[in-house]
Amino acid sequence: MAVNSNFLVKVTDAKLSDVQKALQAAGISIRSIIEVHKEETEAAAQ
């Protein structure tokens, strides 16, 4: 029986499409990916 799970993943300097491709390459079936928040960090500003 399949189980639907929800995860929150925090990344640095990655695009949504990069995350999707990495998950698919690991054999993980993706139902949806939603960007909920984006902020510029101090390290990224320099």
KOLGU-4560 file (N, C-alpha, C; in nm, 3 decimals, padded with zeros to 5 digits):
<recs>
<n_xx: 00.084 n_yy: -00.118 n_zz: 00.000 ca_xx: 00.000 ca_yy: 00.000 ca_zz: 00.000 c_xx: 00.089 c_yy: 00.125 c_zz: 00.000 mol: A seq: 1 type: MET>
<n_xx: 00.059 n_yy: 00.219 n_zz: -00.087 ca_xx: 00.135 ca_yy: 00.343 ca_zz: -00.095 c_xx: 00.093 c_yy: 00.437 c_zz: 00.018 mol: A seq: 2 type: ALA>
<n_xx: 00.189 n_yy: 00.514 n_zz: 00.065 ca_xx: 00.164 ca_yy: 00.611 ca_zz: 00.171 c_xx: 00.203 c_yy: 00.748 c_zz: 00.120 mol: A seq: 3 type: VAL>
<n_xx: 00.115 n_yy: 00.845 n_zz: 00.133 ca_xx: 00.147 ca_yy: 00.983 ca_zz: 00.097 c_xx: 00.211 c_yy: 01.051 c_zz: 00.217 mol: A seq: 4 type: ASN>
<n_xx: 00.326 n_yy: 01.115 n_zz: 00.196 ca_xx: 00.397 ca_yy: 01.186 ca_zz: 00.302 c_xx: 00.425 c_yy: 01.328 c_zz: 00.257 mol: A seq: 5 type: SER>
<n_xx: 00.432 n_yy: 01.419 n_zz: 00.353 ca_xx: 00.466 ca_yy: 01.558 ca_zz: 00.327 c_xx: 00.595 c_yy: 01.590 c_zz: 00.401 mol: A seq: 6 type: ASN>
<n_xx: 00.691 n_yy: 01.652 n_zz: 00.331 ca_xx: 00.818 ca_yy: 01.688 ca_zz: 00.389 c_xx: 00.846 c_yy: 01.836 c_zz: 00.362 mol: A seq: 7 type: PHE>
<n_xx: 00.917 n_yy: 01.899 n_zz: 00.452 ca_xx: 00.965 ca_yy: 02.034 ca_zz: 00.432 c_xx: 01.116 c_yy: 02.024 c_zz: 00.414 mol: A seq: 8 type: LEU>
<n_xx: 01.166 n_yy: 02.072 n_zz: 00.302 ca_xx: 01.309 ca_yy: 02.066 ca_zz: 00.271 c_xx: 01.361 c_yy: 02.208 c_zz: 00.261 mol: A seq: 9 type: VAL>
<n_xx: 01.467 n_yy: 02.238 n_zz: 00.335 ca_xx: 01.529 ca_yy: 02.370 ca_zz: 00.327 c_xx: 01.661 c_yy: 02.355 c_zz: 00.251 mol: A seq: 10 type: LYS>
<n_xx: 01.682 n_yy: 02.439 n_zz: 00.151 ca_xx: 01.802 ca_yy: 02.432 ca_zz: 00.068 c_xx: 01.868 c_yy: 02.569 c_zz: 00.057 mol: A seq: 11 type: VAL>
<n_xx: 01.994 n_yy: 02.568 n_zz: 00.020 ca_xx: 02.068 ca_yy: 02.692 ca_zz: -00.005 c_xx: 02.116 c_yy: 02.688 c_zz: -00.149 mol: A seq: 12 type: THR>
<n_xx: 02.090 n_yy: 02.794 n_zz: -00.222 ca_xx: 02.135 ca_yy: 02.808 ca_zz: -00.360 c_xx: 02.091 c_yy: 02.692 c_zz: -00.449 mol: A seq: 13 type: ASP>
<n_xx: 01.965 n_yy: 02.654 n_zz: -00.441 ca_xx: 01.911 ca_yy: 02.550 ca_zz: -00.529 c_xx: 01.779 c_yy: 02.597 c_zz: -00.587 mol: A seq: 14 type: ALA>
<n_xx: 01.757 n_yy: 02.562 n_zz: -00.710 ca_xx: 01.631 ca_yy: 02.595 ca_zz: -00.775 c_xx: 01.532 c_yy: 02.482 c_zz: -00.752 mol: A seq: 15 type: LYS>
<n_xx: 01.405 n_yy: 02.513 n_zz: -00.760 ca_xx: 01.301 ca_yy: 02.414 ca_zz: -00.742 c_xx: 01.321 c_yy: 02.298 c_zz: -00.839 mol: A seq: 16 type: LEU>
<n_xx: 01.355 n_yy: 02.328 n_zz: -00.962 ca_xx: 01.375 ca_yy: 02.223 ca_zz: -01.062 c_xx: 01.494 c_yy: 02.133 c_zz: -01.025 mol: A seq: 17 type: SER>
<n_xx: 01.598 n_yy: 02.189 n_zz: -00.962 ca_xx: 01.712 ca_yy: 02.109 ca_zz: -00.918 c_xx: 01.672 c_yy: 02.010 c_zz: -00.811 mol: A seq: 18 type: ASP>
<n_xx: 01.588 n_yy: 02.055 n_zz: -00.718 ca_xx: 01.540 ca_yy: 01.969 ca_zz: -00.610 c_xx: 01.454 c_yy: 01.857 c_zz: -00.669 mol: A seq: 19 type: VAL>
<n_xx: 01.368 n_yy: 01.892 n_zz: -00.762 ca_xx: 01.281 ca_yy: 01.793 ca_zz: -00.826 c_xx: 01.365 c_yy: 01.688 c_zz: -00.899 mol: A seq: 20 type: GLN>
<n_xx: 01.464 n_yy: 01.730 n_zz: -00.974 ca_xx: 01.549 ca_yy: 01.636 ca_zz: -01.048 c_xx: 01.626 c_yy: 01.545 c_zz: -00.953 mol: A seq: 21 type: LYS>
<n_xx: 01.676 n_yy: 01.598 n_zz: -00.842 ca_xx: 01.751 ca_yy: 01.518 ca_zz: -00.745 c_xx: 01.661 c_yy: 01.412 c_zz: -00.681 mol: A seq: 22 type: ALA>
<n_xx: 01.540 n_yy: 01.450 n_zz: -00.647 ca_xx: 01.447 ca_yy: 01.354 ca_zz: -00.587 c_xx: 01.409 c_yy: 01.246 c_zz: -00.687 mol: A seq: 23 type: LEU>
<n_xx: 01.383 n_yy: 01.284 n_zz: -00.810 ca_xx: 01.349 ca_yy: 01.186 ca_zz: -00.913 c_xx: 01.466 c_yy: 01.093 c_zz: -00.941 mol: A seq: 24 type: GLN>
<n_xx: 01.589 n_yy: 01.146 n_zz: -00.941 ca_xx: 01.707 ca_yy: 01.063 ca_zz: -00.964 c_xx: 01.726 c_yy: 00.961 c_zz: -00.852 mol: A seq: 25 type: ALA>
<n_xx: 01.677 n_yy: 00.994 n_zz: -00.732 ca_xx: 01.685 ca_yy: 00.902 ca_zz: -00.618 c_xx: 01.569 c_yy: 00.803 c_zz: -00.618 mol: A seq: 26 type: ALA>
<n_xx: 01.484 n_yy: 00.810 n_zz: -00.720 ca_xx: 01.372 ca_yy: 00.717 ca_zz: -00.731 c_xx: 01.251 c_yy: 00.756 c_zz: -00.648 mol: A seq: 27 type: GLY>
<n_xx: 01.242 n_yy: 00.884 n_zz: -00.612 ca_xx: 01.131 ca_yy: 00.933 ca_zz: -00.530 c_xx: 01.025 c_yy: 00.994 c_zz: -00.621 mol: A seq: 28 type: ILE>
<n_xx: 00.904 n_yy: 00.943 n_zz: -00.610 ca_xx: 00.791 ca_yy: 00.995 ca_zz: -00.689 c_xx: 00.740 c_yy: 01.123 c_zz: -00.623 mol: A seq: 29 type: SER>
<n_xx: 00.727 n_yy: 01.228 n_zz: -00.702 ca_xx: 00.688 ca_yy: 01.360 ca_zz: -00.649 c_xx: 00.546 c_yy: 01.391 c_zz: -00.690 mol: A seq: 30 type: ILE>
<n_xx: 00.461 n_yy: 01.422 n_zz: -00.591 ca_xx: 00.324 ca_yy: 01.464 ca_zz: -00.621 c_xx: 00.320 c_yy: 01.613 c_zz: -00.647 mol: A seq: 31 type: ARG>
<n_xx: 00.392 n_yy: 01.693 n_zz: -00.570 ca_xx: 00.397 ca_yy: 01.837 ca_zz: -00.592 c_xx: 00.514 c_yy: 01.896 c_zz: -00.513 mol: A seq: 32 type: SER>
<n_xx: 00.563 n_yy: 02.009 n_zz: -00.561 ca_xx: 00.664 ca_yy: 02.088 ca_zz: -00.490 c_xx: 00.615 c_yy: 02.232 c_zz: -00.490 mol: A seq: 33 type: ILE>
<n_xx: 00.614 n_yy: 02.293 n_zz: -00.372 ca_xx: 00.565 ca_yy: 02.429 ca_zz: -00.359 c_xx: 00.670 c_yy: 02.511 c_zz: -00.284 mol: A seq: 34 type: ILE>
<n_xx: 00.709 n_yy: 02.622 n_zz: -00.341 ca_xx: 00.800 ca_yy: 02.714 ca_zz: -00.272 c_xx: 00.716 c_yy: 02.800 c_zz: -00.178 mol: A seq: 35 type: GLU>
<n_xx: 00.745 n_yy: 02.793 n_zz: -00.048 ca_xx: 00.663 ca_yy: 02.866 ca_zz: 00.048 c_xx: 00.732 c_yy: 02.992 c_zz: 00.102 mol: A seq: 36 type: VAL>
<n_xx: 00.865 n_yy: 02.998 n_zz: 00.092 ca_xx: 00.934 ca_yy: 03.116 ca_zz: 00.146 c_xx: 01.073 c_yy: 03.124 c_zz: 00.082 mol: A seq: 37 type: HIS>
<n_xx: 01.115 n_yy: 03.245 n_zz: 00.051 ca_xx: 01.249 ca_yy: 03.268 ca_zz: -00.002 c_xx: 01.306 c_yy: 03.389 c_zz: 00.067 mol: A seq: 38 type: LYS>
<n_xx: 01.430 n_yy: 03.378 n_zz: 00.112 ca_xx: 01.496 ca_yy: 03.492 ca_zz: 00.175 c_xx: 01.642 c_yy: 03.494 c_zz: 00.133 mol: A seq: 39 type: GLU>
<n_xx: 01.696 n_yy: 03.612 n_zz: 00.125 ca_xx: 01.837 ca_yy: 03.625 ca_zz: 00.092 c_xx: 01.916 c_yy: 03.622 c_zz: 00.222 mol: A seq: 40 type: GLU>
<n_xx: 02.015 n_yy: 03.532 n_zz: 00.227 ca_xx: 02.096 ca_yy: 03.522 ca_zz: 00.347 c_xx: 02.211 c_yy: 03.621 c_zz: 00.340 mol: A seq: 41 type: THR>
<n_xx: 02.272 n_yy: 03.642 n_zz: 00.453 ca_xx: 02.384 ca_yy: 03.737 ca_zz: 00.459 c_xx: 02.499 c_yy: 03.691 c_zz: 00.371 mol: A seq: 42 type: GLU>
<n_xx: 02.527 n_yy: 03.561 n_zz: 00.367 ca_xx: 02.635 ca_yy: 03.507 ca_zz: 00.286 c_xx: 02.606 c_yy: 03.527 c_zz: 00.138 mol: A seq: 43 type: ALA>
<n_xx: 02.481 n_yy: 03.516 n_zz: 00.098 ca_xx: 02.444 ca_yy: 03.532 ca_zz: -00.043 c_xx: 02.452 c_yy: 03.678 c_zz: -00.086 mol: A seq: 44 type: ALA>
<n_xx: 02.437 n_yy: 03.769 n_zz: 00.006 ca_xx: 02.438 ca_yy: 03.912 ca_zz: -00.025 c_xx: 02.579 c_yy: 03.963 c_zz: -00.057 mol: A seq: 45 type: ALA>
<n_xx: 02.681 n_yy: 03.891 n_zz: -00.009 ca_xx: 02.820 ca_yy: 03.937 ca_zz: -00.029 c_xx: 02.875 c_yy: 03.897 c_zz: -00.161 mol: A seq: 46 type: GLN>
</recs>
